[in-house]
Amino acid sequence: MLASRWLQLREVLDRGLEHLWGSHDQPLLFSGPARTRAVALTFDDGPSAANTGPLLDLLREHGASATFFVVGDQIAGNEELLQRIVSEGHEIGNHSFSHPHTIQLGETELLRELERANEAIAVATDDVRCARPPFGKDRRRFARIAGQAGLQSVLWSIDSGDTSGRTSDEIARVIANPAAGSIILMHDGGSYRPHTLEACALVVPMLIEGGYELVRVRDLFATETRPEPHR
């Protein structure tokens, strides 16, 4: 109980400092420039034998690109999936090695989590440019440590809610009308995620027909970045 409250207090303090020091050296990116109708679909926690392949099939069918924030310890046994992500033109981001609550880690441990993930990802590519903090927590410190590993921290502007028990239709409604430059959070990790897969099957063609370009995070920020706004 005390440990849980201490973690909550650490998170509150971190967010308070983030508000005061929002312009720190390594900004957190939540959305891209709104000058075009480009949107970045992102998938966390994979690769997964149950979900990553069907998502890649869907994206290939519609000529869409995405970014997969992978967890290092999920790569063993799924190396071919990781290699397929790269070979089909998608982007791989670093989502840590073991997906810990990083607020429990010292800075050296946190840096090692990112380094170990990059080492695991190297079976497919050494071109990893972005990272995402597990659970979206410990953001300010994570961004600083990720910067030491040469990684830009990327969060999201739309949370699909696909891990919170939403139905396929509910997920689809959340992500179906994004603002230009949006970064959309979804998940391919773990066991079969029918609602995520069904929602993507509904929305991906709908977005393309609506004139959106579905791009990798690196493409969204190819010429412009948008740090987290002060709150």
Phi, psi and omega in degrees: 000313179296320179298319180295318180292326178294319177297319178296319178296318178301319181293318178298316179297318181297318180291326177295317178293326178297322178293318182286324186244040186301341183260036181293173190301325182248092182294154173268130182259124182252329180205162181261182180296145184266016185284342177229170180267045177270142180224142178252116170276131179231143182233128184255157163083000178274194004283154182228130178298333183280330192236326188295317180300309178301325177294318178297322177300315181296314181297318179296319180302325185254008179064033183256154177243160181207172175240131180250112176272102190263154178258127188304318185281003174263358186280322180303124183091345180239025183300321181295324176296317179298316179295326178293320177307313182290313185294335180266011169090011179270174182250144174251129174247161183266121180242029180084171181274318186237007179055053179276168164285100191294341179296342177277352186259148168287168184295323178295319179295320180295316177299320180294324175304315180290320180295317180297322177297315178299321178297321178290321181295335184300347175296339180243324182196152171249011180262075179247120186248339186229159180221156177226131181292136175305135180065003184068022185256169174056040195295311186296314180292319179302315181299320181293316181290321177300323177300325178295334178267008179077025184244138175268131181278130182232127175252230183201159175252342177229121175262116182295338182072022185285355174256005186251019175088010178290150176283171178302316181295322179294317177299315182300320180296324181293322188256000189282341184226064185282153170290151176302138181087002182294147169247121187254128180267124171221181184223133173246355183287159174087200181283179187311129180243079185299323184291322176295313181296317181293320179296318179295321179298329177283316193272324183304307178295327179296317179295316181296317178296332179277003176093010177276147171256125182263112191235169173285159177303316183298328179285325178299326183252026186299324183237355183205143174237155179232103177296163177302132179291151174292139179239000000 
